[in-house]
Amino acid sequence: MFVVHCIILIVTLLAIRIFALLFLKRNIGKHVGSAKTLIVLGSGGHTTEMFKILHQLNKANYTPRIYVAADSDKSSHSKVTEFESTATDYKFIKIFRSRNVGQSYVSSVFTTLQAIALSIPVIYHERPDLVMCNGPGTCVPICLIAFLFRAVGINTSSRIVFIESFCRIKTLSLTGRIMIWFADLFVVHWQEQKKFSKKIQCFGQLI
């Protein structure tokens, strides 16, 4: 009976912790020194947008950098190599893609569960201080695991920044509607999108 009570207590405390992270106001906070940064890339336009944002940042404040892209993404690696041509403080990791373009939503449930499971060792091993993403569905499993690791105390320093795609002016993307729950900072380019949540912040057009 004692063990059962302990399990109930642990589950209750975890539920309270997750509820607090989901529904109470979160602050991105300040990080002392450089932040180990995991950057999730998407194929095509998402990657192009992300690098336009990264060009505006001081690399010294975001090191080491871990780039993550789907295993079916054929272009992101070359863009990382070009961007990091003079640097050594980065690495590139390929992960399983949760949903391919044109894939049915039914089958994507199973591939997403697989992607979530395969994201666990990535986040556990890297333990980033900051996770940055800007729209690709690939980021959802990664951010979910980072969020859960923070909730259970494995990596409490991690923070998630989601930047909505530039092309989204009046609506949020499907990924955005999911990430609004997990992101510590949710950034949009257009004022029209601020109406969807008090969490959303607009710093103008970043790219």
LODRENLUM-441466 format. One record per residue (C-alpha): residue in three letters; residue number from 1; x, y, z. Coordinates in steps of 0.05 Angstrom, whole numbers. Layout:
<atoms>
+------+------+--------+--------+--------+
: fiza : miro :     c1 :     c2 :     c3 :
+------+------+--------+--------+--------+
:  ALA :  NUM :      X :      Y :      Z :
...
+------+------+--------+--------+--------+
</atoms>
This chain:
<atoms>
+------+------+--------+--------+--------+
: fiza : miro :     c1 :     c2 :     c3 :
+------+------+--------+--------+--------+
:  MET :    1 :      0 :      0 :      0 :
:  PHE :    2 :     58 :     47 :     16 :
:  VAL :    3 :     87 :     37 :    -54 :
:  VAL :    4 :     19 :     52 :    -85 :
:  HIS :    5 :     13 :    116 :    -45 :
:  CYS :    6 :     84 :    137 :    -66 :
:  ILE :    7 :     67 :    125 :   -139 :
:  ILE :    8 :      3 :    165 :   -133 :
:  LEU :    9 :     41 :    222 :   -100 :
:  ILE :   10 :     95 :    222 :   -154 :
:  VAL :   11 :     43 :    221 :   -210 :
:  THR :   12 :      4 :    278 :   -176 :
:  LEU :   13 :     66 :    321 :   -167 :
:  LEU :   14 :     87 :    308 :   -239 :
:  ALA :   15 :     17 :    326 :   -264 :
:  ILE :   16 :     20 :    391 :   -224 :
:  ARG :   17 :     89 :    407 :   -252 :
:  ILE :   18 :     66 :    395 :   -324 :
:  PHE :   19 :      3 :    436 :   -312 :
:  ALA :   20 :     44 :    493 :   -285 :
:  LEU :   21 :     92 :    492 :   -344 :
:  LEU :   22 :     34 :    489 :   -394 :
:  PHE :   23 :    -13 :    541 :   -365 :
:  LEU :   24 :     27 :    588 :   -321 :
:  LYS :   25 :     67 :    645 :   -350 :
:  ARG :   26 :    138 :    623 :   -367 :
:  ASN :   27 :    198 :    668 :   -374 :
:  ILE :   28 :    255 :    653 :   -422 :
:  GLY :   29 :    302 :    679 :   -368 :
:  LYS :   30 :    375 :    698 :   -374 :
:  HIS :   31 :    430 :    647 :   -385 :
:  VAL :   32 :    499 :    660 :   -355 :
:  GLY :   33 :    552 :    649 :   -408 :
:  SER :   34 :    540 :    617 :   -475 :
:  ALA :   35 :    479 :    572 :   -485 :
:  LYS :   36 :    484 :    503 :   -514 :
:  THR :   37 :    434 :    511 :   -571 :
:  LEU :   38 :    397 :    458 :   -609 :
:  ILE :   39 :    370 :    484 :   -675 :
:  VAL :   40 :    316 :    445 :   -712 :
:  LEU :   41 :    318 :    453 :   -787 :
:  GLY :   42 :    263 :    439 :   -838 :
:  SER :   43 :    274 :    427 :   -911 :
:  GLY :   44 :    268 :    485 :   -961 :
:  GLY :   45 :    238 :    550 :   -937 :
:  HIS :   46 :    241 :    534 :   -862 :
:  THR :   47 :    316 :    524 :   -865 :
:  THR :   48 :    325 :    587 :   -907 :
:  GLU :   49 :    286 :    628 :   -855 :
:  MET :   50 :    324 :    598 :   -797 :
:  PHE :   51 :    392 :    616 :   -826 :
:  LYS :   52 :    369 :    687 :   -839 :
:  ILE :   53 :    353 :    691 :   -765 :
:  LEU :   54 :    418 :    657 :   -745 :
:  HIS :   55 :    458 :    707 :   -785 :
:  GLN :   56 :    432 :    761 :   -738 :
:  LEU :   57 :    457 :    726 :   -675 :
:  ASN :   58 :    524 :    727 :   -642 :
:  LYS :   59 :    550 :    656 :   -648 :
:  ALA :   60 :    592 :    665 :   -585 :
:  ASN :   61 :    528 :    668 :   -544 :
:  TYR :   62 :    500 :    604 :   -574 :
:  THR :   63 :    553 :    551 :   -570 :
:  PRO :   64 :    561 :    495 :   -580 :
:  ARG :   65 :    507 :    490 :   -634 :
:  ILE :   66 :    472 :    425 :   -650 :
:  TYR :   67 :    435 :    425 :   -716 :
:  VAL :   68 :    379 :    373 :   -723 :
:  ALA :   69 :    345 :    356 :   -789 :
:  ALA :   70 :    301 :    300 :   -815 :
:  ASP :   71 :    337 :    241 :   -846 :
:  SER :   72 :    300 :    255 :   -911 :
:  ASP :   73 :    324 :    327 :   -914 :
:  LYS :   74 :    375 :    330 :   -970 :
:  SER :   75 :    393 :    404 :   -968 :
:  SER :   76 :    401 :    427 :   -896 :
:  HIS :   77 :    469 :    394 :   -884 :
:  SER :   78 :    502 :    433 :   -940 :
:  LYS :   79 :    472 :    498 :   -913 :
:  VAL :   80 :    499 :    483 :   -844 :
:  THR :   81 :    568 :    469 :   -872 :
:  GLU :   82 :    567 :    535 :   -910 :
:  PHE :   83 :    542 :    575 :   -849 :
:  GLU :   84 :    594 :    542 :   -803 :
:  SER :   85 :    651 :    544 :   -852 :
:  THR :   86 :    699 :    576 :   -803 :
:  ALA :   87 :    673 :    544 :   -739 :
:  THR :   88 :    685 :    479 :   -703 :
:  ASP :   89 :    636 :    486 :   -644 :
:  TYR :   90 :    577 :    452 :   -677 :
:  LYS :   91 :    550 :    384 :   -699 :
:  PHE :   92 :    496 :    359 :   -745 :
:  ILE :   93 :    447 :    304 :   -726 :
:  LYS :   94 :    395 :    270 :   -769 :
:  ILE :   95 :    331 :    245 :   -738 :
:  PHE :   96 :    270 :    206 :   -759 :
:  ARG :   97 :    217 :    249 :   -794 :
:  SER :   98 :    149 :    247 :   -759 :
:  ARG :   99 :    108 :    261 :   -821 :
:  ASN :  100 :    126 :    264 :   -894 :
:  VAL :  101 :     93 :    311 :   -944 :
:  GLY :  102 :     28 :    280 :   -968 :
:  GLN :  103 :     28 :    226 :   -914 :
:  SER :  104 :    -41 :    210 :   -886 :
:  TYR :  105 :    -56 :    234 :   -816 :
:  VAL :  106 :    -74 :    163 :   -793 :
:  SER :  107 :     -6 :    134 :   -812 :
:  SER :  108 :     29 :    196 :   -786 :
:  VAL :  109 :      5 :    179 :   -715 :
:  PHE :  110 :     50 :    118 :   -715 :
:  THR :  111 :    110 :    152 :   -748 :
:  THR :  112 :    104 :    210 :   -699 :
:  LEU :  113 :    105 :    162 :   -639 :
:  GLN :  114 :    167 :    131 :   -669 :
:  ALA :  115 :    199 :    200 :   -679 :
:  ILE :  116 :    183 :    217 :   -606 :
:  ALA :  117 :    217 :    153 :   -582 :
:  LEU :  118 :    278 :    166 :   -625 :
:  SER :  119 :    283 :    238 :   -600 :
:  ILE :  120 :    293 :    215 :   -528 :
:  PRO :  121 :    367 :    195 :   -535 :
:  VAL :  122 :    382 :    259 :   -574 :
:  ILE :  123 :    355 :    305 :   -519 :
:  TYR :  124 :    382 :    262 :   -463 :
:  HIS :  125 :    452 :    261 :   -492 :
:  GLU :  126 :    456 :    334 :   -515 :
:  ARG :  127 :    415 :    367 :   -459 :
:  PRO :  128 :    411 :    435 :   -493 :
:  ASP :  129 :    400 :    500 :   -456 :
:  LEU :  130 :    360 :    527 :   -514 :
:  VAL :  131 :    319 :    494 :   -569 :
:  MET :  132 :    304 :    538 :   -629 :
:  CYS :  133 :    255 :    521 :   -684 :
:  ASN :  134 :    213 :    557 :   -736 :
:  GLY :  135 :    158 :    514 :   -762 :
:  PRO :  136 :    178 :    445 :   -788 :
:  GLY :  137 :    138 :    387 :   -760 :
:  THR :  138 :    204 :    354 :   -745 :
:  CYS :  139 :    211 :    400 :   -684 :
:  VAL :  140 :    149 :    374 :   -648 :
:  PRO :  141 :    178 :    308 :   -622 :
:  ILE :  142 :    243 :    342 :   -603 :
:  CYS :  143 :    208 :    398 :   -565 :
:  LEU :  144 :    159 :    351 :   -532 :
:  ILE :  145 :    217 :    309 :   -503 :
:  ALA :  146 :    255 :    372 :   -482 :
:  PHE :  147 :    192 :    397 :   -447 :
:  LEU :  148 :    180 :    330 :   -411 :
:  PHE :  149 :    254 :    325 :   -390 :
:  ARG :  150 :    247 :    394 :   -359 :
:  ALA :  151 :    182 :    374 :   -325 :
:  VAL :  152 :    213 :    313 :   -292 :
:  GLY :  153 :    277 :    349 :   -273 :
:  ILE :  154 :    326 :    317 :   -322 :
:  ASN :  155 :    344 :    382 :   -356 :
:  THR :  156 :    310 :    439 :   -319 :
:  SER :  157 :    352 :    494 :   -352 :
:  SER :  158 :    326 :    481 :   -422 :
:  ARG :  159 :    281 :    533 :   -456 :
:  ILE :  160 :    243 :    528 :   -521 :
:  VAL :  161 :    238 :    585 :   -571 :
:  PHE :  162 :    190 :    576 :   -629 :
:  ILE :  163 :    190 :    627 :   -687 :
:  GLU :  164 :    129 :    621 :   -732 :
:  SER :  165 :    142 :    619 :   -807 :
:  PHE :  166 :    147 :    687 :   -841 :
:  CYS :  167 :     93 :    667 :   -891 :
:  ARG :  168 :     41 :    659 :   -836 :
:  ILE :  169 :      7 :    727 :   -832 :
:  LYS :  170 :    -64 :    717 :   -806 :
:  THR :  171 :    -63 :    645 :   -782 :
:  LEU :  172 :    -16 :    598 :   -744 :
:  SER :  173 :     13 :    536 :   -776 :
:  LEU :  174 :     -7 :    467 :   -751 :
:  THR :  175 :     61 :    462 :   -718 :
:  GLY :  176 :     51 :    530 :   -687 :
:  ARG :  177 :    -16 :    510 :   -658 :
:  ILE :  178 :     18 :    451 :   -624 :
:  MET :  179 :     80 :    489 :   -603 :
:  ILE :  180 :     41 :    545 :   -569 :
:  TRP :  181 :     33 :    496 :   -511 :
:  PHE :  182 :    107 :    478 :   -503 :
:  ALA :  183 :    145 :    541 :   -523 :
:  ASP :  184 :    173 :    587 :   -470 :
:  LEU :  185 :    177 :    641 :   -523 :
:  PHE :  186 :    131 :    641 :   -584 :
:  VAL :  187 :    151 :    693 :   -635 :
:  VAL :  188 :    113 :    717 :   -696 :
:  HIS :  189 :    131 :    767 :   -751 :
:  TRP :  190 :     62 :    799 :   -758 :
:  GLN :  191 :     20 :    835 :   -707 :
:  GLU :  192 :    -44 :    801 :   -734 :
:  GLN :  193 :    -23 :    736 :   -702 :
:  LYS :  194 :    -18 :    762 :   -631 :
:  LYS :  195 :    -93 :    753 :   -623 :
:  PHE :  196 :    -86 :    677 :   -617 :
:  SER :  197 :    -52 :    676 :   -549 :
:  LYS :  198 :    -23 :    720 :   -495 :
:  LYS :  199 :     40 :    679 :   -501 :
:  ILE :  200 :     54 :    706 :   -571 :
:  GLN :  201 :    105 :    762 :   -579 :
:  CYS :  202 :    119 :    802 :   -641 :
:  PHE :  203 :    187 :    834 :   -651 :
:  GLY :  204 :    172 :    856 :   -722 :
:  GLN :  205 :    196 :    822 :   -785 :
:  LEU :  206 :    258 :    785 :   -766 :
:  ILE :  207 :    278 :    764 :   -836 :
+------+------+--------+--------+--------+
</atoms>
